[in-house]
Amino acid sequence: MKIIKRIAVALVVTTTLATGIAILVLRRQQAKARSMIADLQSLQVGSVDSLRIREFLESNDFRSARSSNPPTDMNGVYETVIDNSVLARLHLAPWTRLGVLMKIEGRALSYLTVDYYTSCRGDMTSGVRVTEVPASPEIPPYQVWVYPDGGKPPNIRISITSSADPQERSRAFGLDIRCLSRIGGCSGASDLLPSAGKSGLGCETKVAGQ
């Protein structure tokens, strides 16, 4: 009996230590993610500040989308990912992923996509996609809609252009980065991007297909 108690105590201590370490690691990632999103909010598509773009790519561990190599020039498609896999493996939160993809052409930022998702039941997810493209008379500077996907957990889609005003950019990039390190995680799209003004959208929400 004493051996069993010792084993139980050891398991509790080990789990507590592992959880503490996981939270510390994820809080560092959370701070990095928050800084990255803040920079994205000001780094508009169409920017030709090649030095700033390069510094941004390097400081946020972007890799080539094709070869997984670090940026070597100012032309190509680059991506970076931050997730909470440490918490997910310990079954302390659903898997949550923040991914950013940037396309650089002629040393200028020409396209940007931010994906922020959390896992739901099975292989389904609920989350947010923010896309920024160059300004055009045919494209509104800010659009938001819910993508129902035939009764599955809903996703929020936001499209902005480089002519979006500061308030619109703030709404588009107002991601709740705490979802990456929160015990229990977040429930879905509305929690991940509260600034979109689309409440009640999560893993348990079913929206009829349109």
RAZIKA-V289297 format. One record per residue. N is the residue number from 0. RES is the residue in one small letter. SS is DSSP state (2 for helix, 1 for strand, 0 for the rest). OMEGA is omega in whole degrees, -180 to 180 (none if undefined). NEAR is the number of other ideal C-beta (glycine too) atoms within 12 Angstrom. Layout:
N|RES|SS|OMEGA|NEAR, N|RES|SS|OMEGA|NEAR
//
This chain:
0|m|0|179|7, 1|k|2|179|8, 2|i|2|180|9, 3|i|2|179|10, 4|k|2|179|11, 5|r|2|178|12, 6|i|2|-180|13, 7|a|2|179|14, 8|v|2|179|14, 9|a|2|179|14, 10|l|2|179|14, 11|v|2|-180|14, 12|v|2|-180|14, 13|t|2|180|15, 14|t|2|179|17, 15|t|2|178|16, 16|l|2|-180|15, 17|a|2|179|20, 18|t|2|179|23, 19|g|2|179|19, 20|i|2|180|17, 21|a|2|-179|28, 22|i|2|178|25, 23|l|2|179|17, 24|v|2|-177|24, 25|l|2|177|35, 26|r|2|174|23, 27|r|2|178|19, 28|q|2|180|32, 29|q|2|179|29, 30|a|2|179|19, 31|k|2|180|25, 32|a|2|180|36, 33|r|2|179|26, 34|s|2|-179|19, 35|m|2|-179|35, 36|i|2|177|37, 37|a|2|178|20, 38|d|2|179|27, 39|l|2|-179|39, 40|q|2|-180|29, 41|s|2|-179|22, 42|l|0|-171|34, 43|q|0|170|34, 44|v|0|-176|36, 45|g|0|180|26, 46|s|0|179|29, 47|v|0|177|19, 48|d|0|-172|19, 49|s|2|179|21, 50|l|2|180|14, 51|r|2|179|22, 52|i|2|180|36, 53|r|2|179|27, 54|e|2|179|17, 55|f|2|-180|32, 56|l|2|-176|36, 57|e|2|-177|18, 58|s|2|-179|18, 59|n|0|173|32, 60|d|0|175|22, 61|f|0|177|35, 62|r|1|176|24, 63|s|1|179|23, 64|a|0|-178|22, 65|r|0|-173|14, 66|s|0|-177|13, 67|s|0|177|15, 68|n|0|176|16, 69|p|1|179|19, 70|p|0|179|31, 71|t|0|176|17, 72|d|0|-176|17, 73|m|0|173|28, 74|n|0|179|20, 75|g|1|179|29, 76|v|1|-176|25, 77|y|1|-178|38, 78|e|1|175|32, 79|t|1|-177|34, 80|v|1|171|29, 81|i|1|179|35, 82|d|1|-180|30, 83|n|0|-175|39, 84|s|2|179|24, 85|v|2|178|29, 86|l|2|-179|35, 87|a|2|180|23, 88|r|2|178|17, 89|l|0|-180|26, 90|h|0|179|18, 91|l|0|180|25, 92|a|0|173|30, 93|p|0|179|37, 94|w|0|-180|30, 95|t|1|-172|46, 96|r|1|173|33, 97|l|1|180|44, 98|g|1|178|32, 99|v|1|177|39, 100|l|1|-179|30, 101|m|1|176|39, 102|k|1|-180|30, 103|i|1|178|35, 104|e|1|180|22, 105|g|0|180|16, 106|r|0|179|21, 107|a|1|176|25, 108|l|1|-174|39, 109|s|1|-177|27, 110|y|1|-178|30, 111|l|1|175|44, 112|t|1|174|31, 113|v|1|176|42, 114|d|1|-179|31, 115|y|1|-172|46, 116|y|1|170|38, 117|t|1|-177|41, 118|s|1|177|28, 119|c|0|179|29, 120|r|0|179|16, 121|g|0|-179|10, 122|d|0|-178|10, 123|m|0|-180|25, 124|t|1|171|33, 125|s|1|-177|43, 126|g|1|-170|45, 127|v|1|168|47, 128|r|1|177|35, 129|v|1|180|44, 130|t|1|176|31, 131|e|1|179|39, 132|v|1|178|28, 133|p|0|179|25, 134|a|0|179|20, 135|s|0|178|15, 136|p|0|-177|9, 137|e|0|-175|9, 138|i|0|176|19, 139|p|0|-178|19, 140|p|0|-179|28, 141|y|1|176|31, 142|q|1|176|23, 143|v|1|177|29, 144|w|1|178|23, 145|v|1|-180|34, 146|y|1|-172|25, 147|p|0|177|22, 148|d|0|170|24, 149|g|0|176|14, 150|g|0|177|13, 151|k|0|178|27, 152|p|0|-174|35, 153|p|0|176|39, 154|n|1|176|37, 155|i|1|176|44, 156|r|1|176|29, 157|i|1|176|42, 158|s|1|175|31, 159|i|1|174|39, 160|t|1|-179|29, 161|s|0|177|30, 162|s|0|178|21, 163|a|0|-179|33, 164|d|0|-176|17, 165|p|2|180|16, 166|q|2|179|15, 167|e|2|177|27, 168|r|2|179|30, 169|s|2|178|24, 170|r|2|-178|27, 171|a|2|-176|40, 172|f|0|-179|39, 173|g|0|-178|31, 174|l|0|175|43, 175|d|0|-176|31, 176|i|2|179|34, 177|r|2|179|27, 178|c|2|180|42, 179|l|2|-176|44, 180|s|0|-176|35, 181|r|0|173|25, 182|i|0|-176|23, 183|g|0|176|19, 184|g|0|178|35, 185|c|0|-169|39, 186|s|0|179|30, 187|g|0|-169|40, 188|a|2|-177|48, 189|s|2|178|33, 190|d|2|-177|37, 191|l|2|180|45, 192|l|0|-179|42, 193|p|2|-178|27, 194|s|2|-180|28, 195|a|2|179|37, 196|g|0|179|19, 197|k|0|-174|30, 198|s|0|173|18, 199|g|0|-179|22, 200|l|0|-178|37, 201|g|0|-175|36, 202|c|0|-178|31, 203|e|0|180|19, 204|t|0|176|27, 205|k|0|180|22, 206|v|0|-178|25, 207|a|0|178|12, 208|g|0|-179|12, 209|q|0|none|11
//
